[in-house]
């Protein structure tokens, strides 16, 4: 039985550690520099062996969700669980370039949050120990249901704890100061809206966000998120094309 869900302050995101009497579950793979902090918390605050960490979920491949997974596995022997996809998110030359861009964006977020400069580099590919699909129970933690909530990428996962109606949504919803917004990027707006609707239908008692903390979100707020969700893709490429490159009526590669 779940004892508690502890929130830890990661380098640029919130980290959620599910605590049981005989095992621990990390709801996402966090940043590379978060690994020593997570391990020290288990050792010194929980006074548990780090081998109690049995599963680390990787919700998607961005630096603040996958960056620490492999180092945690090496330290603890935990299982890495991620989405069942046949091809890597950062596959090919274009994918490797996007890995560089996403890592750079993570550095930018850390700069905006006035965080110290730390090494955020992590492998562009991930070979999970277990893969999961929508509706599956999480390995070793069958009180958690896996939900596919794509749109931000093609492999985003959320995790629903049925007994408490708590749901971890990774980057599906972002809270900035006093408002909720969609994440950047959005690769598939239609699927993103469907993912929001899926979480709303759960009627969760609490939403655990990687960027925004742990909050109750009512139906009216979900409706506003769905109504205001992007209708067109919002990616680095699309932003460059929209803002910088030539468009009909312009006098060059930049807007007049």
C-alpha positions in Angstrom: 0.0 0.0 0.0 1.2 3.5 -0.9 2.4 5.4 2.2 3.0 8.8 0.6 4.1 10.7 -2.5 7.0 13.0 -1.7 7.8 16.0 -3.8 11.5 16.9 -4.3 12.8 20.1 -5.9 14.7 19.0 -8.9 17.1 21.1 -11.0 14.3 22.6 -13.2 11.3 20.4 -12.4 9.4 18.7 -9.5 10.3 15.1 -8.8 7.8 12.7 -7.3 8.9 9.7 -5.2 6.2 7.2 -4.3 7.0 5.6 -0.9 5.9 2.1 0.1 7.0 0.1 3.1 9.2 -2.2 1.0 9.9 -0.4 -2.2 10.1 3.0 -3.9 8.9 4.3 -7.2 10.3 7.4 -9.0 7.5 8.8 -11.3 10.0 10.2 -13.8 13.7 10.1 -14.8 14.6 13.7 -13.7 17.7 15.6 -14.7 21.2 14.2 -14.6 22.3 16.5 -11.7 19.2 15.4 -9.7 20.6 11.9 -9.2 22.8 12.5 -6.2 20.1 14.5 -4.4 17.5 11.7 -5.0 19.9 9.0 -3.7 20.9 11.1 -0.7 17.2 11.6 0.1 16.6 7.9 0.1 19.7 7.2 2.2 19.5 10.0 4.8 15.9 11.3 4.9 14.1 8.0 4.4 16.9 6.0 5.9 16.4 3.3 3.4 18.9 1.4 1.1 19.0 2.9 -2.4 18.3 -0.6 -3.7 14.7 0.0 -2.5 14.2 2.1 -5.6 12.7 -0.5 -7.8 11.3 1.4 -10.8 12.1 4.7 -12.5 9.6 5.7 -15.2 10.7 7.8 -18.1 7.6 9.7 -19.3 9.4 11.0 -22.4 12.9 11.7 -23.6 13.4 15.4 -22.7 16.4 16.2 -20.4 14.4 16.8 -17.3 12.5 13.5 -17.6 15.1 11.1 -19.0 18.4 12.7 -18.0 18.9 10.8 -14.7 17.4 7.4 -15.6 20.5 5.5 -16.6 22.6 6.8 -13.7 19.9 5.8 -11.3 19.8 2.3 -12.8 23.5 2.0 -12.5 23.4 3.1 -8.8 20.4 1.1 -7.6 19.7 -1.7 -10.1 16.2 -0.3 -10.6 14.0 -1.1 -13.7 13.6 1.7 -16.3 10.1 1.7 -17.6 9.0 3.7 -20.7 6.7 3.8 -23.6 6.6 1.0 -26.1 7.9 2.6 -29.3 9.8 0.9 -32.0 12.0 3.8 -33.0 14.0 6.2 -30.8 12.6 9.8 -30.3 16.0 11.2 -31.2 16.7 8.9 -34.1 18.6 9.9 -37.2 20.6 13.0 -37.9 17.6 15.3 -37.4 16.8 13.6 -34.1 20.3 14.1 -32.8 20.2 17.7 -33.7 16.9 18.0 -31.8 18.6 16.3 -28.8 21.1 19.2 -28.8 18.4 21.8 -29.1 16.3 20.2 -26.3 19.4 20.0 -24.0 20.1 23.7 -24.8 16.5 24.6 -23.9 17.0 22.9 -20.6 20.1 25.0 -19.9 18.0 28.1 -20.9 15.2 27.1 -18.4 17.8 26.6 -15.7 19.3 30.1 -16.5 15.8 31.7 -16.3 15.3 30.0 -12.9 18.7 31.3 -11.8 20.0 27.8 -11.2 23.7 27.1 -11.1 25.3 25.7 -14.2 25.4 21.9 -14.1 26.0 19.1 -16.6 22.7 18.2 -18.2 24.1 15.9 -20.9 22.5 12.4 -21.2 22.3 9.7 -23.9 20.0 10.4 -26.8 18.7 6.9 -26.9 17.1 4.8 -24.1 16.7 1.1 -23.9 14.1 0.5 -21.2 13.9 -2.7 -19.2 10.2 -2.8 -19.5 7.9 -1.1 -22.0 4.2 -0.2 -21.4 1.1 0.8 -23.3 -2.1 2.6 -22.5 -4.0 0.9 -19.7 -1.2 -1.3 -18.5 -0.4 -1.7 -14.9 3.0 -0.4 -13.9 5.5 -3.3 -13.4 6.0 -4.0 -9.6 3.4 -1.3 -8.8 0.0 -2.6 -10.0 -1.8 0.2 -8.1 -0.6 2.6 -10.8 -2.2 2.6 -14.3 -0.2 3.8 -17.3 -1.9 6.3 -19.6 -0.6 7.4 -23.0 -1.0 11.2 -23.2 0.9 12.2 -26.3 0.9 15.4 -28.1 3.9 17.1 -26.5 5.9 14.2 -28.0 4.8 10.9 -29.6 5.5 8.8 -26.4 4.3 10.8 -23.4 3.1 8.8 -20.4 1.0 9.8 -17.4 0.5 7.6 -14.3 -2.8 7.3 -12.4 -2.9 6.0 -8.9 -6.4 4.6 -8.7 -6.8 4.3 -4.9 -6.0 8.0 -4.3 -7.1 9.3 -7.7 -3.7 11.1 -8.0 -2.4 11.5 -11.5 1.2 12.4 -12.6 1.0 14.2 -15.9 4.7 15.0 -16.6 4.6 17.9 -19.1 1.0 17.6 -20.2 0.0 20.7 -18.2 2.4 23.5 -17.2 1.6 26.0 -14.5 3.4 29.4 -14.8 2.8 31.7 -11.9 -1.0 32.1 -11.9 -2.0 30.3 -15.1 -2.0 26.9 -16.7 -0.5 26.6 -20.2 0.3 24.0 -22.8 3.9 22.8 -22.9 6.4 23.6 -25.6 6.7 21.9 -28.0 3.4 20.5 -29.2 3.9 18.1 -32.1 0.3 16.9 -32.5 -2.3 19.4 -31.4 -5.3 17.0 -31.9 -3.7 14.2 -29.9 -2.7 16.7 -27.2 -6.3 17.8 -26.8 -7.4 14.2 -26.6 -4.8 13.6 -23.9 -6.2 16.6 -21.8 -9.7 15.1 -22.2 -8.4 11.7 -21.0 -7.1 13.2 -17.8 -10.2 15.3 -17.2 -12.4 12.2 -17.6 -10.5 10.6 -14.7 -11.7 13.4 -12.3 -8.4 13.3 -10.4 -8.3 14.4 -6.8 -4.8 15.8 -7.4 -2.6 16.5 -10.5 1.1 16.1 -10.1 2.9 18.3 -12.6 6.5 18.3 -13.4 6.3 22.1 -13.8 3.8 23.5 -11.4 3.7 21.2 -8.5 0.9 19.2 -6.9 -2.6 20.8 -7.3 -6.3 20.0 -7.6 -7.5 21.1 -11.0 -11.3 21.4 -11.5 -13.3 20.7 -14.6 -13.6 24.4 -15.5 -9.8 24.7 -15.7 -9.5 21.6 -17.8 -12.2 23.0 -20.1 -10.2 26.3 -20.4 -7.0 24.3 -21.1 -8.8 22.3 -23.8 -10.3 25.4 -25.4 -7.1 27.3 -25.4 -4.9 24.4 -26.6 -2.8 25.1 -29.7 -4.6 24.2 -32.9 -1.3 24.1 -34.9 2.0 22.4 -34.1 4.3 24.5 -31.9 7.8 23.2 -32.4 11.2 24.8 -32.8 11.0 24.4 -36.5 7.5 25.8 -36.8 8.5 28.8 -34.6 11.4 29.6 -36.8 9.3 29.3 -39.9 6.6 31.5 -38.5 8.7 34.2 -37.0 11.8 34.4 -39.1 11.6 32.8 -42.5 10.1 34.3 -45.6 6.3 34.5 -45.8 4.1 35.8 -48.6 4.3 39.6 -48.7 7.6 39.9 -46.9 10.7 41.5 -48.4 13.2 39.0 -47.4 13.8 36.1 -45.0 12.7 38.2 -42.0 9.3 39.7 -41.5 9.1 43.4 -42.5 
